Amino acid sequence: MIELIKGFITGCVILVGAFFVTLAIDLTLAIDLKEQHDLQQENIELRIKNARLEEKLKALDDEKAEQTKKKAELNGIGG
């Protein structure tokens, strides 16, 4: 009878241990998924920021080209 109880207790300990191992793996996966989501969100934000900066750069380039054109016209170059 004592051997049966020892076997039952051993089985319970193994099941509880397996549960905690599974729980730890699930938590690790959940953390990894959250980090992946956060990185994807940051990537989206950086792409938007980059697009805005490219628009500003284009506007500055256009403005500089217009100033150069006006300066050339004032100096009698081109026409």
Number of C-alpha atoms within 10 A of each C-alpha: 6 7 8 9 10 11 12 12 12 12 12 12 12 12 12 12 12 12 12 12 12 12 12 12 12 12 12 12 12 12 12 12 12 12 12 12 12 12 12 12 12 12 12 12 12 12 12 12 12 12 12 12 12 12 12 12 12 12 12 12 12 12 12 12 12 12 12 12 15 15 12 13 12 11 9 9 10 9 8
